[in-house]
Amino acid sequence: MRPEEIQGKAVTVIGGGRSGLAVSRLLVKAGARVFLTEQGEAPAGLQAALEAIGATYEFGGHTTRALAADFIVISPGVPSTINLVQQALRGGLPVFSEIEVASWFCRAPIVAITGSNGKTTTTSLLGHVFRTAGRRTIVAGNIGFPFSDYVLDTTPRDVVVLEVSSFQLDHVATFRPRVSVLLNITPDHLDRYGNDFSAYAYSKCRIFSNQRGDDVLVYNDDDEVIRDYVGLERRKRAFRALAFSLEKEVEAGAFVRDGALVLRISSHEEVLMQAEQLALRGRHNLYNSLAAAVAARVMEVRNEVVRESLASFEGVPHRLEFVREVDGVRYVNDSKATNVNSVWYALESFDEPIVLIAGGRDKGNDYTPLKPLVRQKVRALIAIGESADKVLHELGPCVAHSMAARSMEDAIRCARVFAQPGDIVLLSPACASFDMFQNYEDRGDTFKRLVASL
């Protein structure tokens, strides 16, 4: 939909979080009549903010008033399975995500990143690359800054870097990045997809569903799910696809040869840098760096700038974040590791013995893939939260010492008992945080605060 077509439209926004308020503000500026519906009580300040922009609202439940609209915009925190959304879809009422609506107004090229793991790091890394190159860069999306809050400031000379979740991709229609990056697809959020991994994977792959012609998909060729889906789509339509791999030399894209990152773009091969020069450690960050390098080169960032950026990037909070060393023990905050695959990558990143703090609100986790690494690397396991019993049942037999902790403070106290000089105390939960904390940031900040007080 073009922005000028929004004038006078009745629009219902479902969800009163940051994205809901941001897209409401954007739509009102475009001349829409906005009605926001929120299942819970109004978050602090929301009612006043909606009244200030002239939007109407309801709190404490969804009524049929919400269906009196030309289209609906759904916030990423709202499941598509709720009755209101299902009624709208059955009645043929268009339902769009916030990033879809914001993209209608965007005048800058979009680089969009998704994946089960690594998307925040890769998004932040690409933002760092473009800024180092002197480009005015907007970093937004699932990373915590609603696209709608920034899109009206974009110009054709800028670049927008978006972290995009599967929830945000569920209701895209015309969303078309100049470059899309597909990092990996592993089981996550299956509770939102009827425990159907294929439905979750399909949602992730929607990031490039509208790409055509000179648009570019940067994808992980080592991920079988992604590789197969990309192959199917390339037989249906024309778009440019560049692969990255740690397991083979790809025909077009990026790979590692003899410890060096090699780019093969436009039939020209270049050695970018040695992997040991990368600022971020671990196999997973090697994937992230390859993906970022290819995306940056597609957007015409010079090799020397890419090299400098990958070597100087400082990482993101709550993702393998070094906190402090106490009595020869290093404490690392990986609170953003909310699924099993993230924890696998975290464990793989360290050679030192690990005291692992894990647990929280389980999302249907299968801990089997972790067991070999836990046996090899984890000295002690401390389980927290609602899933403590499951974590201990699944992973406890793999370690010499395991126990449940009542709180984060108790977990850190126990970790100090088990940890020896040279060890890593690693908070890498594999679970959501909502049983004990507001979000994963709150969980990580609590861990850092307690470690700082030791």
C-alpha positions in Angstrom: 0.0 0.0 0.0 1.3 3.5 -0.8 1.4 6.0 2.0 -1.1 8.3 0.2 -3.7 5.5 0.2 -3.8 5.5 4.0 -5.5 8.9 4.2 -9.0 8.4 5.8 -8.6 4.7 6.4 -9.9 3.1 9.6 -7.1 1.0 11.1 -7.0 -1.2 14.2 -3.7 -1.8 15.9 -3.6 -4.9 18.1 -1.1 -4.7 21.0 -0.1 -1.7 23.1 3.6 -2.3 23.4 6.4 -0.2 21.8 5.6 -1.4 18.3 1.9 -0.8 18.7 2.3 2.8 19.8 5.0 3.5 17.2 2.8 2.2 14.3 -0.2 4.1 15.7 1.7 7.3 15.6 2.9 6.6 12.1 -0.5 5.9 10.8 -2.1 8.9 12.4 0.5 11.1 10.7 -0.5 9.5 7.4 -4.1 10.5 8.0 -5.5 7.2 9.2 -8.2 6.9 12.0 -6.5 4.6 14.5 -8.1 2.4 17.1 -5.7 0.5 19.4 -6.9 -2.6 21.3 -4.9 -4.1 24.1 -5.8 -7.4 25.9 -4.3 -6.3 29.2 -4.3 -3.2 31.2 -2.8 -0.1 29.7 1.0 0.1 30.1 2.2 3.2 31.9 1.8 6.3 29.7 0.1 4.6 26.8 -3.4 6.1 27.3 -1.9 9.7 27.4 0.3 9.0 24.4 -2.7 7.7 22.3 -4.9 10.7 23.3 -2.0 13.1 22.4 -2.0 11.8 18.8 -5.8 11.5 18.5 -6.1 7.7 18.5 -8.9 5.9 20.2 -8.4 2.7 22.3 -9.7 0.0 24.4 -7.9 -1.9 27.2 -8.6 -5.1 29.2 -9.8 -7.2 26.2 -10.7 -7.1 22.5 -14.2 -6.3 21.4 -16.0 -6.5 18.1 -15.2 -2.7 17.7 -11.7 -3.8 16.6 -13.1 -5.5 13.5 -14.6 -2.2 12.2 -11.5 -1.4 10.1 -10.1 -1.3 6.6 -7.1 -3.3 7.8 -5.5 -4.5 11.0 -1.9 -4.1 12.2 -0.6 -6.7 14.6 2.2 -6.2 17.1 4.9 -9.0 17.2 4.0 -9.9 20.7 0.5 -10.8 19.8 0.0 -14.4 18.6 -1.8 -14.9 15.3 -3.9 -17.6 16.9 -6.0 -15.2 19.1 -9.7 -15.1 18.3 -9.7 -11.5 17.0 -7.0 -12.1 14.4 -8.6 -15.4 13.3 -12.0 -13.6 12.9 -10.3 -10.9 10.8 -8.6 -13.4 8.6 -11.8 -15.5 8.1 -13.7 -12.3 7.2 -11.0 -11.3 4.6 -9.8 -8.3 6.6 -6.1 -7.7 5.8 -3.7 -8.2 8.7 -0.3 -6.6 8.5 2.8 -6.6 10.7 4.3 -3.4 12.0 7.4 -3.8 9.8 5.2 -4.3 6.7 3.4 -1.0 7.4 6.6 0.9 8.1 8.2 -0.4 4.9 5.5 1.4 2.9 7.1 4.7 4.0 10.8 3.8 3.7 12.9 5.7 1.2 16.2 4.0 2.1 17.4 0.6 1.0 16.7 -2.1 3.6 19.1 -4.8 4.8 17.0 -7.2 6.8 18.4 -10.0 9.0 16.7 -13.0 10.5 17.6 -16.4 12.0 17.0 -18.4 15.1 20.3 -17.3 16.5 22.8 -14.5 15.8 20.4 -12.0 14.3 21.0 -9.3 17.0 24.7 -9.6 16.8 24.7 -9.6 13.0 22.3 -6.6 12.8 24.5 -4.6 15.3 27.6 -5.7 13.4 26.2 -4.5 10.1 25.1 -1.2 11.6 28.7 -0.8 12.8 30.1 -1.6 9.3 27.8 1.0 7.6 28.5 3.7 10.2 32.3 3.0 9.9 31.8 3.5 6.1 30.3 6.9 6.8 26.7 5.9 5.8 23.8 7.4 7.8 22.4 4.2 9.3 19.2 3.4 11.1 19.2 0.1 13.1 15.8 -1.0 14.2 13.2 -3.8 14.3 13.3 -6.7 16.7 16.5 -5.3 18.2 14.3 -3.1 20.4 13.6 0.0 18.2 10.4 -0.1 16.3 10.9 0.6 12.6 7.9 2.9 12.6 9.6 5.4 14.9 12.4 6.1 12.4 11.0 5.4 8.9 9.8 9.0 8.2 13.4 10.2 8.7 14.8 8.0 5.9 16.3 9.3 2.7 17.6 7.4 -0.4 21.2 8.0 0.8 20.7 6.2 4.1 20.6 2.5 4.9 18.2 0.8 7.2 19.4 -2.4 9.0 16.5 -4.4 10.5 16.5 -7.3 12.8 13.4 -9.2 11.9 11.7 -12.0 13.9 9.5 -14.8 12.6 6.6 -13.0 14.4 7.2 -9.9 12.4 7.4 -11.9 9.2 4.1 -13.7 9.8 2.1 -10.9 8.3 4.2 -9.3 5.6 2.7 -8.7 2.1 5.0 -6.5 0.1 8.0 -6.2 2.5 11.0 -6.3 0.1 14.6 -5.8 1.5 17.3 -4.8 -0.9 19.4 -7.4 0.9 18.0 -10.1 3.2 20.2 -12.2 5.4 19.1 -15.7 6.6 21.5 -17.0 9.2 20.0 -20.3 10.4 16.8 -22.0 11.3 16.6 -24.3 14.4 13.6 -25.1 16.6 12.4 -22.1 18.6 9.1 -20.5 19.5 7.3 -23.7 18.4 4.6 -22.9 21.0 3.6 -20.0 18.7 3.5 -22.3 15.6 1.5 -25.3 16.9 4.7 -27.2 17.6 5.2 -27.3 13.8 8.8 -26.7 12.9 8.0 -26.4 9.2 5.5 -23.6 9.9 8.2 -21.7 11.9 10.8 -22.3 9.1 8.4 -21.1 6.4 7.8 -17.9 8.4 11.6 -17.2 8.6 11.9 -17.7 4.8 9.3 -15.1 4.1 12.1 -12.5 4.6 13.0 -13.0 0.9 9.6 -13.9 -0.5 9.2 -10.6 -2.3 12.7 -10.2 -3.6 13.2 -10.1 -7.3 15.8 -9.2 -9.9 18.8 -7.5 -8.4 17.6 -8.0 -4.8 20.1 -10.2 -2.9 19.6 -13.0 -0.5 22.6 -13.8 1.7 22.1 -17.3 3.2 23.7 -20.0 5.2 24.5 -22.9 2.8 25.5 -25.2 5.7 21.9 -25.1 7.0 20.0 -27.9 5.2 16.6 -26.4 5.8 17.6 -23.0 4.3 19.6 -24.5 1.5 16.7 -26.7 0.4 14.2 -23.9 0.6 16.4 -21.5 -1.3 16.8 -24.1 -4.1 13.1 -24.5 -4.4 12.5 -20.7 -4.6 15.2 -20.1 -7.2 13.4 -22.5 -9.5 10.2 -20.4 -9.2 11.6 -16.9 -9.6 14.7 -14.8 -10.3 16.6 -13.3 -7.5 20.3 -13.1 -6.6 21.5 -15.5 -3.9 24.9 -15.4 -2.3 25.9 -18.2 0.1 28.2 -18.3 3.1 29.7 -21.5 4.5 32.3 -22.9 7.0 32.1 -26.4 5.4 32.8 -25.7 1.7 34.0 -23.2 -0.8 30.8 -21.7 -2.3 30.6 -20.6 -5.9 29.3 -17.1 -4.9 29.4 -15.6 -1.5 31.9 -16.2 1.4 33.8 -19.1 3.0 36.9 -19.8 5.1 40.1 -21.2 3.5 43.2 -21.9 5.6 41.9 -19.7 8.4 41.1 -16.7 6.2 37.7 -15.2 5.3 37.4 -15.3 1.5 34.8 -13.4 -0.5 33.8 -14.5 -4.0 31.4 -11.9 -5.3 30.8 -11.0 -9.0 33.2 -13.8 -10.1 36.1 -12.1 -8.3 37.8 -13.7 -5.3 39.4 -11.7 -2.5 40.9 -12.7 0.8 39.3 -10.4 3.3 41.1 -11.1 6.6 42.3 -13.9 8.9 39.6 -15.3 11.2 41.8 -14.8 14.2 41.6 -11.0 13.6 37.8 -11.0 14.2 36.7 -9.2 17.3 34.0 -11.8 18.1 35.0 -15.3 19.1 33.3 -18.6 18.4 32.1 -20.6 15.4 28.7 -18.9 15.5 30.3 -15.5 15.2 32.4 -16.7 12.3 29.1 -17.4 10.5 27.8 -13.9 11.6 30.9 -12.2 10.3 30.8 -14.0 6.9 27.1 -13.0 6.5 27.8 -9.4 7.5 30.8 -9.2 5.1 28.8 -10.4 2.1 25.9 -8.0 2.9 28.2 -5.1 3.3 30.0 -5.8 0.0 26.7 -6.1 -1.8 25.9 -2.6 -0.5 29.3 -1.4 -1.9 31.2 -1.0 1.3 34.9 -1.2 0.6 36.9 -4.2 1.7 39.2 -2.2 4.0 36.2 -0.8 5.8 34.6 -4.2 6.3 37.9 -5.6 7.6 38.3 -2.7 10.0 34.7 -3.0 11.2 34.9 -6.8 11.8 38.1 -6.4 13.8 36.8 -3.5 16.0 33.2 -4.5 16.8 32.6 -4.8 20.5 29.6 -7.1 20.5 26.1 -6.7 22.0 24.8 -6.7 25.6 23.6 -10.0 27.0 25.3 -12.1 24.2 28.5 -13.7 25.5 29.1 -10.5 27.4 32.2 -10.5 29.7 31.1 -9.1 33.1 34.0 -9.4 35.5 36.8 -11.6 36.8 36.6 -12.6 40.5 39.3 -14.8 42.1 40.5 -16.0 38.7 36.9 -16.9 37.6 35.4 -15.1 34.6 31.7 -14.4 34.6 29.9 -14.2 31.2 26.3 -13.0 30.6 24.6 -14.8 27.8 21.0 -14.1 28.9 20.0 -13.6 25.3 20.5 -17.4 24.7 16.8 -18.2 25.0 16.9 -21.5 23.0 19.0 -24.7 22.9 20.9 -23.8 19.8 22.2 -20.5 21.3 23.5 -22.4 24.3 25.3 -24.9 22.0 27.1 -22.0 20.4 28.0 -20.5 23.7 29.4 -23.7 25.1 31.3 -24.2 21.8 33.0 -20.8 22.2 35.0 -21.7 25.3 37.9 -24.0 26.0 37.9 -23.4 29.7 35.8 -25.5 32.2 32.3 -24.0 32.6 29.9 -23.6 35.5 26.6 -23.3 33.6 23.5 -21.5 34.9 20.5 -22.5 32.8 16.7 -22.6 33.0 13.7 -20.4 33.0 10.4 -20.7 31.1 10.7 -23.7 28.8 9.5 -23.4 25.2 9.3 -27.2 24.5 13.1 -27.6 24.5 14.9 -30.7 23.4 18.2 -30.7 25.3 19.7 -33.7 23.5 22.0 -31.7 21.2 23.6 -30.1 24.2 24.6 -33.3 26.0 27.9 -34.0 24.3 29.2 -30.5 24.9 27.9 -30.5 28.4 29.8 -33.7 29.1 32.9 -32.3 27.6 33.0 -28.8 28.9 30.7 -28.2 31.9 32.1 -28.8 35.4 28.8 -28.0 37.2 25.2 -27.2 36.3 22.9 -24.9 38.2 19.3 -24.9 37.2 16.9 -22.0 37.8 13.3 -21.1 37.1 10.2 -23.1 36.1 12.2 -25.5 34.0 14.8 -26.3 36.7 13.6 -29.9 37.2 13.6 -30.6 33.5 17.1 -29.1 33.0 18.4 -31.2 35.9 16.7 -34.3 34.5 18.0 -33.8 31.0 21.5 -32.4 31.6 22.3 -33.3 35.3 23.5 -36.8 34.5 26.1 -35.3 32.1 28.0 -33.4 34.8 29.7 -34.2 38.1 27.8 -31.6 40.0 24.2 -30.3 39.5 21.7 -28.5 41.7 18.7 -26.2 41.6 18.8 -22.6 42.8 15.9 -20.6 44.1 17.0 -17.3 42.6 19.7 -15.7 40.5 21.5 -14.6 43.7 21.4 -18.2 45.0 22.6 -19.4 41.6 25.7 -17.1 41.7 26.4 -18.1 45.3 26.4 -21.8 44.2 28.5 -21.1 41.2 31.2 -19.6 43.4 31.3 -22.9 45.3 31.9 -25.0 42.2 34.0 -22.7 40.1 37.8 -22.9 40.2 40.4 -20.4 39.0 40.5 -20.4 35.2 36.8 -21.4 35.0 33.9 -19.6 33.3 30.6 -19.0 35.1 28.2 -18.8 32.2 24.6 -17.6 32.3 23.2 -19.2 29.2 19.6 -20.2 30.0 18.2 -21.9 26.9 14.8 -20.6 28.1 12.6 -17.5 28.1 12.9 -15.3 31.2 9.3 -14.4 32.0 8.9 -16.8 34.9 11.3 -14.7 37.0 12.1 -11.5 35.1 10.5 -8.9 32.8 12.6 -10.0 29.8 16.0 -11.4 29.0 17.6 -7.9 29.5 16.3 -7.8 33.0 17.6 -11.3 33.7 21.1 -10.3 32.3 21.1 -7.0 34.1 20.3 -8.8 37.4 23.2 -11.3 36.8 25.6 -8.4 36.1 24.5 -6.4 39.1 25.0 -9.4 41.4 28.3 -10.3 39.9 29.5 -6.7 40.3 28.6 -6.9 44.0 30.8 -9.9 44.7 
